[in-house]
Structures are given as C-alpha cells and as structure tokens.
Amino acid sequence: MDMNMNGMNTDPTIFWVFWWLFTLAAYIGFAIWWSKVIKAVDKKNAERFELLKKYREEQVANSKK
C-alpha cells in the first residue's frame, strides 16, 4: 500500500503490464516486418539467379561455336 495522499493510484504494476505488452507488440511487429524484408530479398535474389543462369548458358553456347 502506497502511503502518498494525492488520491492517485501509484502502483507500478499496471505500468509494467503495459510496458511488456508494448514490448511484445514491438517484437512481433518487427518480426513480421523482417520476414517481409527477407521474402523480398529472396525474390530479388531468385530473379538475379535466373538472369545469371541465362547469361551463363549464352556464354557456354557462344564458346562452343
């Protein structure tokens, strides 16, 4: 029991409940955002890999001529 007489509830428990809820939401939001970033990078790398594969096939075809 807090002994101050200003009439406010100064129990810090509710602060920590909201603090950890906010922290958890921030971690989850970051994880969702990061997974989208990774998917975009994977897609870009797959496109680059396909282009590189075509280029190498052309180089092999040209070298056999």
PDB file of N, CA, C and O in Angstrom:
ATOM      1  N   MET A   1       0.844  -1.201   0.000  1.00  0.00           N
ATOM      2  CA  MET A   1       0.000   0.000   0.000  1.00  0.00           C
ATOM      3  C   MET A   1       0.869   1.237   0.000  1.00  0.00           C
ATOM      4  O   MET A   1       1.720   1.417   0.871  1.00  0.00           O
ATOM      5  N   ASP A   2       0.650   2.071  -0.968  1.00  0.00           N
ATOM      6  CA  ASP A   2       1.426   3.309  -1.046  1.00  0.00           C
ATOM      7  C   ASP A   2       0.798   4.340  -0.117  1.00  0.00           C
ATOM      8  O   ASP A   2      -0.424   4.460  -0.038  1.00  0.00           O
ATOM      9  N   MET A   3       1.643   5.075   0.578  1.00  0.00           N
ATOM     10  CA  MET A   3       1.141   5.973   1.626  1.00  0.00           C
ATOM     11  C   MET A   3       1.018   7.425   1.175  1.00  0.00           C
ATOM     12  O   MET A   3       0.771   8.294   2.012  1.00  0.00           O
ATOM     13  N   ASN A   4       1.182   7.726  -0.117  1.00  0.00           N
ATOM     14  CA  ASN A   4       1.001   9.128  -0.508  1.00  0.00           C
ATOM     15  C   ASN A   4      -0.478   9.468  -0.506  1.00  0.00           C
ATOM     16  O   ASN A   4      -1.319   8.582  -0.659  1.00  0.00           O
ATOM     17  N   MET A   5      -0.804  10.746  -0.333  1.00  0.00           N
ATOM     18  CA  MET A   5      -2.193  11.152  -0.105  1.00  0.00           C
ATOM     19  C   MET A   5      -2.739  11.992  -1.267  1.00  0.00           C
ATOM     20  O   MET A   5      -3.641  12.806  -1.067  1.00  0.00           O
ATOM     21  N   ASN A   6      -2.206  11.803  -2.463  1.00  0.00           N
ATOM     22  CA  ASN A   6      -2.684  12.625  -3.569  1.00  0.00           C
ATOM     23  C   ASN A   6      -3.880  11.999  -4.280  1.00  0.00           C
ATOM     24  O   ASN A   6      -4.396  12.586  -5.231  1.00  0.00           O
ATOM     25  N   GLY A   7      -4.325  10.848  -3.855  1.00  0.00           N
ATOM     26  CA  GLY A   7      -5.507  10.245  -4.432  1.00  0.00           C
ATOM     27  C   GLY A   7      -5.258   9.474  -5.715  1.00  0.00           C
ATOM     28  O   GLY A   7      -6.196   8.915  -6.283  1.00  0.00           O
ATOM     29  N   MET A   8      -4.025   9.427  -6.185  1.00  0.00           N
ATOM     30  CA  MET A   8      -3.732   8.696  -7.416  1.00  0.00           C
ATOM     31  C   MET A   8      -3.233   7.297  -7.085  1.00  0.00           C
ATOM     32  O   MET A   8      -2.607   7.065  -6.051  1.00  0.00           O
ATOM     33  N   ASN A   9      -3.527   6.379  -7.986  1.00  0.00           N
ATOM     34  CA  ASN A   9      -3.017   5.024  -7.819  1.00  0.00           C
ATOM     35  C   ASN A   9      -1.577   5.016  -8.329  1.00  0.00           C
ATOM     36  O   ASN A   9      -1.334   5.179  -9.524  1.00  0.00           O
ATOM     37  N   THR A  10      -0.649   4.830  -7.438  1.00  0.00           N
ATOM     38  CA  THR A  10       0.759   4.861  -7.832  1.00  0.00           C
ATOM     39  C   THR A  10       1.359   3.457  -7.893  1.00  0.00           C
ATOM     40  O   THR A  10       2.581   3.307  -7.897  1.00  0.00           O
ATOM     41  N   ASP A  11       0.522   2.441  -7.939  1.00  0.00           N
ATOM     42  CA  ASP A  11       1.011   1.071  -8.055  1.00  0.00           C
ATOM     43  C   ASP A  11       1.683   0.897  -9.415  1.00  0.00           C
ATOM     44  O   ASP A  11       1.035   1.101 -10.442  1.00  0.00           O
ATOM     45  N   PRO A  12       2.945   0.532  -9.449  1.00  0.00           N
ATOM     46  CA  PRO A  12       3.654   0.451 -10.738  1.00  0.00           C
ATOM     47  C   PRO A  12       3.298  -0.785 -11.561  1.00  0.00           C
ATOM     48  O   PRO A  12       3.752  -0.905 -12.699  1.00  0.00           O
ATOM     49  N   THR A  13       2.507  -1.695 -11.027  1.00  0.00           N
ATOM     50  CA  THR A  13       2.226  -2.954 -11.738  1.00  0.00           C
ATOM     51  C   THR A  13       1.585  -2.697 -13.091  1.00  0.00           C
ATOM     52  O   THR A  13       1.963  -3.322 -14.082  1.00  0.00           O
ATOM     53  N   ILE A  14       0.617  -1.782 -13.147  1.00  0.00           N
ATOM     54  CA  ILE A  14      -0.078  -1.541 -14.417  1.00  0.00           C
ATOM     55  C   ILE A  14       0.888  -0.971 -15.446  1.00  0.00           C
ATOM     56  O   ILE A  14       0.770  -1.244 -16.641  1.00  0.00           O
ATOM     57  N   PHE A  15       1.849  -0.175 -14.971  1.00  0.00           N
ATOM     58  CA  PHE A  15       2.870   0.351 -15.882  1.00  0.00           C
ATOM     59  C   PHE A  15       3.653  -0.794 -16.519  1.00  0.00           C
ATOM     60  O   PHE A  15       3.863  -0.806 -17.732  1.00  0.00           O
ATOM     61  N   TRP A  16       4.081  -1.751 -15.706  1.00  0.00           N
ATOM     62  CA  TRP A  16       4.886  -2.847 -16.239  1.00  0.00           C
ATOM     63  C   TRP A  16       4.063  -3.756 -17.134  1.00  0.00           C
ATOM     64  O   TRP A  16       4.586  -4.302 -18.105  1.00  0.00           O
ATOM     65  N   VAL A  17       2.778  -3.928 -16.824  1.00  0.00           N
ATOM     66  CA  VAL A  17       1.916  -4.725 -17.705  1.00  0.00           C
ATOM     67  C   VAL A  17       1.864  -4.085 -19.084  1.00  0.00           C
ATOM     68  O   VAL A  17       2.057  -4.761 -20.094  1.00  0.00           O
ATOM     69  N   PHE A  18       1.600  -2.774 -19.127  1.00  0.00           N
ATOM     70  CA  PHE A  18       1.545  -2.100 -20.424  1.00  0.00           C
ATOM     71  C   PHE A  18       2.915  -2.058 -21.084  1.00  0.00           C
ATOM     72  O   PHE A  18       3.020  -2.171 -22.306  1.00  0.00           O
ATOM     73  N   TRP A  19       3.966  -1.895 -20.284  1.00  0.00           N
ATOM     74  CA  TRP A  19       5.325  -1.869 -20.832  1.00  0.00           C
ATOM     75  C   TRP A  19       5.636  -3.176 -21.563  1.00  0.00           C
ATOM     76  O   TRP A  19       6.134  -3.154 -22.688  1.00  0.00           O
ATOM     77  N   TRP A  20       5.343  -4.312 -20.928  1.00  0.00           N
ATOM     78  CA  TRP A  20       5.663  -5.601 -21.545  1.00  0.00           C
ATOM     79  C   TRP A  20       4.737  -5.903 -22.709  1.00  0.00           C
ATOM     80  O   TRP A  20       5.155  -6.532 -23.680  1.00  0.00           O
ATOM     81  N   LEU A  21       3.469  -5.460 -22.628  1.00  0.00           N
ATOM     82  CA  LEU A  21       2.586  -5.632 -23.783  1.00  0.00           C
ATOM     83  C   LEU A  21       3.107  -4.838 -24.977  1.00  0.00           C
ATOM     84  O   LEU A  21       3.122  -5.332 -26.105  1.00  0.00           O
ATOM     85  N   PHE A  22       3.531  -3.610 -24.719  1.00  0.00           N
ATOM     86  CA  PHE A  22       4.089  -2.782 -25.793  1.00  0.00           C
ATOM     87  C   PHE A  22       5.362  -3.409 -26.354  1.00  0.00           C
ATOM     88  O   PHE A  22       5.552  -3.457 -27.570  1.00  0.00           O
ATOM     89  N   THR A  23       6.238  -3.891 -25.463  1.00  0.00           N
ATOM     90  CA  THR A  23       7.484  -4.515 -25.903  1.00  0.00           C
ATOM     91  C   THR A  23       7.206  -5.759 -26.745  1.00  0.00           C
ATOM     92  O   THR A  23       7.839  -5.972 -27.779  1.00  0.00           O
ATOM     93  N   LEU A  24       6.257  -6.574 -26.295  1.00  0.00           N
ATOM     94  CA  LEU A  24       5.901  -7.777 -27.042  1.00  0.00           C
ATOM     95  C   LEU A  24       5.334  -7.413 -28.413  1.00  0.00           C
ATOM     96  O   LEU A  24       5.670  -8.040 -29.418  1.00  0.00           O
ATOM     97  N   ALA A  25       4.476  -6.400 -28.447  1.00  0.00           N
ATOM     98  CA  ALA A  25       3.910  -5.962 -29.726  1.00  0.00           C
ATOM     99  C   ALA A  25       5.013  -5.441 -30.649  1.00  0.00           C
ATOM    100  O   ALA A  25       4.974  -5.675 -31.857  1.00  0.00           O
ATOM    101  N   ALA A  26       5.983  -4.746 -30.090  1.00  0.00           N
ATOM    102  CA  ALA A  26       7.081  -4.236 -30.908  1.00  0.00           C
ATOM    103  C   ALA A  26       7.905  -5.390 -31.486  1.00  0.00           C
ATOM    104  O   ALA A  26       8.276  -5.361 -32.659  1.00  0.00           O
ATOM    105  N   TYR A  27       8.189  -6.398 -30.670  1.00  0.00           N
ATOM    106  CA  TYR A  27       8.939  -7.558 -31.173  1.00  0.00           C
ATOM    107  C   TYR A  27       8.164  -8.275 -32.281  1.00  0.00           C
ATOM    108  O   TYR A  27       8.736  -8.649 -33.305  1.00  0.00           O
ATOM    109  N   ILE A  28       6.869  -8.462 -32.069  1.00  0.00           N
ATOM    110  CA  ILE A  28       6.062  -9.161 -33.072  1.00  0.00           C
ATOM    111  C   ILE A  28       5.992  -8.337 -34.360  1.00  0.00           C
ATOM    112  O   ILE A  28       6.106  -8.884 -35.457  1.00  0.00           O
ATOM    113  N   GLY A  29       5.803  -7.024 -34.224  1.00  0.00           N
ATOM    114  CA  GLY A  29       5.770  -6.161 -35.398  1.00  0.00           C
ATOM    115  C   GLY A  29       7.082  -6.186 -36.161  1.00  0.00           C
ATOM    116  O   GLY A  29       7.095  -6.221 -37.391  1.00  0.00           O
ATOM    117  N   PHE A  30       8.188  -6.170 -35.424  1.00  0.00           N
ATOM    118  CA  PHE A  30       9.495  -6.229 -36.077  1.00  0.00           C
ATOM    119  C   PHE A  30       9.679  -7.566 -36.793  1.00  0.00           C
ATOM    120  O   PHE A  30      10.206  -7.612 -37.905  1.00  0.00           O
ATOM    121  N   ALA A  31       9.248  -8.644 -36.159  1.00  0.00           N
ATOM    122  CA  ALA A  31       9.395  -9.970 -36.776  1.00  0.00           C
ATOM    123  C   ALA A  31       8.584 -10.067 -38.067  1.00  0.00           C
ATOM    124  O   ALA A  31       9.054 -10.632 -39.055  1.00  0.00           O
ATOM    125  N   ILE A  32       7.373  -9.522 -38.061  1.00  0.00           N
ATOM    126  CA  ILE A  32       6.545  -9.548 -39.275  1.00  0.00           C
ATOM    127  C   ILE A  32       7.197  -8.712 -40.373  1.00  0.00           C
ATOM    128  O   ILE A  32       7.279  -9.138 -41.525  1.00  0.00           O
ATOM    129  N   TRP A  33       7.659  -7.523 -40.004  1.00  0.00           N
ATOM    130  CA  TRP A  33       8.309  -6.644 -40.987  1.00  0.00           C
ATOM    131  C   TRP A  33       9.572  -7.316 -41.535  1.00  0.00           C
ATOM    132  O   TRP A  33       9.811  -7.297 -42.742  1.00  0.00           O
ATOM    133  N   TRP A  34      10.379  -7.909 -40.649  1.00  0.00           N
ATOM    134  CA  TRP A  34      11.632  -8.526 -41.076  1.00  0.00           C
ATOM    135  C   TRP A  34      11.370  -9.708 -42.001  1.00  0.00           C
ATOM    136  O   TRP A  34      12.120  -9.919 -42.954  1.00  0.00           O
ATOM    137  N   SER A  35      10.314 -10.484 -41.736  1.00  0.00           N
ATOM    138  CA  SER A  35      10.005 -11.617 -42.617  1.00  0.00           C
ATOM    139  C   SER A  35       9.620 -11.113 -44.010  1.00  0.00           C
ATOM    140  O   SER A  35       9.939 -11.757 -45.010  1.00  0.00           O
ATOM    141  N   LYS A  36       8.937  -9.966 -44.080  1.00  0.00           N
ATOM    142  CA  LYS A  36       8.606  -9.396 -45.390  1.00  0.00           C
ATOM    143  C   LYS A  36       9.865  -8.934 -46.109  1.00  0.00           C
ATOM    144  O   LYS A  36       9.983  -9.096 -47.324  1.00  0.00           O
ATOM    145  N   VAL A  37      10.806  -8.361 -45.368  1.00  0.00           N
ATOM    146  CA  VAL A  37      12.071  -7.932 -45.965  1.00  0.00           C
ATOM    147  C   VAL A  37      12.821  -9.143 -46.520  1.00  0.00           C
ATOM    148  O   VAL A  37      13.324  -9.101 -47.643  1.00  0.00           O
ATOM    149  N   ILE A  38      12.895 -10.213 -45.742  1.00  0.00           N
ATOM    150  CA  ILE A  38      13.611 -11.419 -46.174  1.00  0.00           C
ATOM    151  C   ILE A  38      12.957 -12.010 -47.424  1.00  0.00           C
ATOM    152  O   ILE A  38      13.652 -12.437 -48.347  1.00  0.00           O
ATOM    153  N   LYS A  39      11.614 -12.036 -47.455  1.00  0.00           N
ATOM    154  CA  LYS A  39      10.929 -12.568 -48.640  1.00  0.00           C
ATOM    155  C   LYS A  39      11.235 -11.724 -49.873  1.00  0.00           C
ATOM    156  O   LYS A  39      11.444 -12.261 -50.961  1.00  0.00           O
ATOM    157  N   ALA A  40      11.261 -10.404 -49.701  1.00  0.00           N
ATOM    158  CA  ALA A  40      11.557  -9.528 -50.841  1.00  0.00           C
ATOM    159  C   ALA A  40      12.984  -9.748 -51.327  1.00  0.00           C
ATOM    160  O   ALA A  40      13.234  -9.772 -52.532  1.00  0.00           O
ATOM    161  N   VAL A  41      13.914  -9.908 -50.400  1.00  0.00           N
ATOM    162  CA  VAL A  41      15.310 -10.144 -50.785  1.00  0.00           C
ATOM    163  C   VAL A  41      15.443 -11.489 -51.486  1.00  0.00           C
ATOM    164  O   VAL A  41      16.151 -11.600 -52.487  1.00  0.00           O
ATOM    165  N   ASP A  42      14.766 -12.514 -50.969  1.00  0.00           N
ATOM    166  CA  ASP A  42      14.809 -13.831 -51.612  1.00  0.00           C
ATOM    167  C   ASP A  42      14.260 -13.773 -53.029  1.00  0.00           C
ATOM    168  O   ASP A  42      14.814 -14.392 -53.937  1.00  0.00           O
ATOM    169  N   LYS A  43      13.173 -13.031 -53.224  1.00  0.00           N
ATOM    170  CA  LYS A  43      12.582 -12.908 -54.557  1.00  0.00           C
ATOM    171  C   LYS A  43      13.557 -12.213 -55.500  1.00  0.00           C
ATOM    172  O   LYS A  43      13.731 -12.640 -56.641  1.00  0.00           O
ATOM    173  N   LYS A  44      14.192 -11.142 -55.027  1.00  0.00           N
ATOM    174  CA  LYS A  44      15.151 -10.411 -55.858  1.00  0.00           C
ATOM    175  C   LYS A  44      16.347 -11.306 -56.205  1.00  0.00           C
ATOM    176  O   LYS A  44      16.821 -11.301 -57.341  1.00  0.00           O
ATOM    177  N   ASN A  45      16.829 -12.069 -55.226  1.00  0.00           N
ATOM    178  CA  ASN A  45      17.958 -12.955 -55.487  1.00  0.00           C
ATOM    179  C   ASN A  45      17.589 -14.050 -56.472  1.00  0.00           C
ATOM    180  O   ASN A  45      18.418 -14.451 -57.290  1.00  0.00           O
ATOM    181  N   ALA A  46      16.351 -14.543 -56.406  1.00  0.00           N
ATOM    182  CA  ALA A  46      15.911 -15.573 -57.352  1.00  0.00           C
ATOM    183  C   ALA A  46      15.885 -14.999 -58.773  1.00  0.00           C
ATOM    184  O   ALA A  46      16.281 -15.669 -59.726  1.00  0.00           O
ATOM    185  N   GLU A  47      15.417 -13.753 -58.905  1.00  0.00           N
ATOM    186  CA  GLU A  47      15.414 -13.120 -60.226  1.00  0.00           C
ATOM    187  C   GLU A  47      16.843 -12.956 -60.750  1.00  0.00           C
ATOM    188  O   GLU A  47      17.119 -13.220 -61.920  1.00  0.00           O
ATOM    189  N   ARG A  48      17.728 -12.525 -59.884  1.00  0.00           N
ATOM    190  CA  ARG A  48      19.135 -12.371 -60.297  1.00  0.00           C
ATOM    191  C   ARG A  48      19.745 -13.709 -60.682  1.00  0.00           C
ATOM    192  O   ARG A  48      20.513 -13.793 -61.641  1.00  0.00           O
ATOM    193  N   PHE A  49      19.404 -14.761 -59.933  1.00  0.00           N
ATOM    194  CA  PHE A  49      19.940 -16.082 -60.229  1.00  0.00           C
ATOM    195  C   PHE A  49      19.470 -16.561 -61.597  1.00  0.00           C
ATOM    196  O   PHE A  49      20.253 -17.136 -62.353  1.00  0.00           O
ATOM    197  N   GLU A  50      18.198 -16.330 -61.923  1.00  0.00           N
ATOM    198  CA  GLU A  50      17.683 -16.739 -63.234  1.00  0.00           C
ATOM    199  C   GLU A  50      18.398 -15.986 -64.358  1.00  0.00           C
ATOM    200  O   GLU A  50      18.760 -16.571 -65.379  1.00  0.00           O
ATOM    201  N   LEU A  51      18.595 -14.679 -64.155  1.00  0.00           N
ATOM    202  CA  LEU A  51      19.307 -13.900 -65.178  1.00  0.00           C
ATOM    203  C   LEU A  51      20.737 -14.397 -65.350  1.00  0.00           C
ATOM    204  O   LEU A  51      21.238 -14.504 -66.469  1.00  0.00           O
ATOM    205  N   LEU A  52      21.388 -14.698 -64.228  1.00  0.00           N
ATOM    206  CA  LEU A  52      22.765 -15.185 -64.287  1.00  0.00           C
ATOM    207  C   LEU A  52      22.835 -16.546 -64.982  1.00  0.00           C
ATOM    208  O   LEU A  52      23.768 -16.820 -65.736  1.00  0.00           O
ATOM    209  N   LYS A  53      21.841 -17.390 -64.721  1.00  0.00           N
ATOM    210  CA  LYS A  53      21.806 -18.700 -65.360  1.00  0.00           C
ATOM    211  C   LYS A  53      21.665 -18.558 -66.878  1.00  0.00           C
ATOM    212  O   LYS A  53      22.349 -19.246 -67.635  1.00  0.00           O
ATOM    213  N   LYS A  54      20.776 -17.663 -67.317  1.00  0.00           N
ATOM    214  CA  LYS A  54      20.611 -17.421 -68.760  1.00  0.00           C
ATOM    215  C   LYS A  54      21.909 -16.900 -69.371  1.00  0.00           C
ATOM    216  O   LYS A  54      22.315 -17.327 -70.452  1.00  0.00           O
ATOM    217  N   TYR A  55      22.551 -15.972 -68.666  1.00  0.00           N
ATOM    218  CA  TYR A  55      23.805 -15.400 -69.167  1.00  0.00           C
ATOM    219  C   TYR A  55      24.871 -16.484 -69.317  1.00  0.00           C
ATOM    220  O   TYR A  55      25.585 -16.530 -70.319  1.00  0.00           O
ATOM    221  N   ARG A  56      24.973 -17.359 -68.307  1.00  0.00           N
ATOM    222  CA  ARG A  56      25.970 -18.430 -68.376  1.00  0.00           C
ATOM    223  C   ARG A  56      25.666 -19.397 -69.515  1.00  0.00           C
ATOM    224  O   ARG A  56      26.579 -19.860 -70.198  1.00  0.00           O
ATOM    225  N   GLU A  57      24.393 -19.699 -69.718  1.00  0.00           N
ATOM    226  CA  GLU A  57      24.033 -20.601 -70.822  1.00  0.00           C
ATOM    227  C   GLU A  57      24.400 -19.966 -72.162  1.00  0.00           C
ATOM    228  O   GLU A  57      24.881 -20.646 -73.069  1.00  0.00           O
ATOM    229  N   GLU A  58      24.170 -18.655 -72.279  1.00  0.00           N
ATOM    230  CA  GLU A  58      24.561 -17.972 -73.520  1.00  0.00           C
ATOM    231  C   GLU A  58      26.073 -18.010 -73.696  1.00  0.00           C
ATOM    232  O   GLU A  58      26.563 -18.217 -74.806  1.00  0.00           O
ATOM    233  N   GLN A  59      26.816 -17.813 -72.607  1.00  0.00           N
ATOM    234  CA  GLN A  59      28.279 -17.831 -72.708  1.00  0.00           C
ATOM    235  C   GLN A  59      28.775 -19.222 -73.128  1.00  0.00           C
ATOM    236  O   GLN A  59      29.688 -19.343 -73.945  1.00  0.00           O
ATOM    237  N   VAL A  60      28.173 -20.252 -72.568  1.00  0.00           N
ATOM    238  CA  VAL A  60      28.555 -21.623 -72.940  1.00  0.00           C
ATOM    239  C   VAL A  60      28.224 -21.871 -74.416  1.00  0.00           C
ATOM    240  O   VAL A  60      29.029 -22.449 -75.146  1.00  0.00           O
ATOM    241  N   ALA A  61      27.042 -21.434 -74.849  1.00  0.00           N
ATOM    242  CA  ALA A  61      26.637 -21.630 -76.246  1.00  0.00           C
ATOM    243  C   ALA A  61      27.586 -20.867 -77.186  1.00  0.00           C
ATOM    244  O   ALA A  61      27.950 -21.376 -78.245  1.00  0.00           O
ATOM    245  N   ASN A  62      27.977 -19.669 -76.803  1.00  0.00           N
ATOM    246  CA  ASN A  62      28.892 -18.885 -77.644  1.00  0.00           C
ATOM    247  C   ASN A  62      30.289 -19.472 -77.684  1.00  0.00           C
ATOM    248  O   ASN A  62      30.976 -19.387 -78.701  1.00  0.00           O
ATOM    249  N   SER A  63      30.711 -20.069 -76.572  1.00  0.00           N
ATOM    250  CA  SER A  63      32.064 -20.628 -76.550  1.00  0.00           C
ATOM    251  C   SER A  63      32.160 -21.898 -77.384  1.00  0.00           C
ATOM    252  O   SER A  63      33.244 -22.242 -77.854  1.00  0.00           O
ATOM    253  N   LYS A  64      31.045 -22.600 -77.577  1.00  0.00           N
ATOM    254  CA  LYS A  64      31.070 -23.842 -78.370  1.00  0.00           C
ATOM    255  C   LYS A  64      31.057 -23.577 -79.853  1.00  0.00           C
ATOM    256  O   LYS A  64      31.330 -24.478 -80.647  1.00  0.00           O
ATOM    257  N   LYS A  65      30.742 -22.347 -80.245  1.00  0.00           N
ATOM    258  CA  LYS A  65      30.673 -22.035 -81.689  1.00  0.00           C
ATOM    259  C   LYS A  65      32.045 -22.033 -82.318  1.00  0.00           C
ATOM    260  O   LYS A  65      32.173 -21.791 -83.518  1.00  0.00           O
TER     261      LYS A  65
END
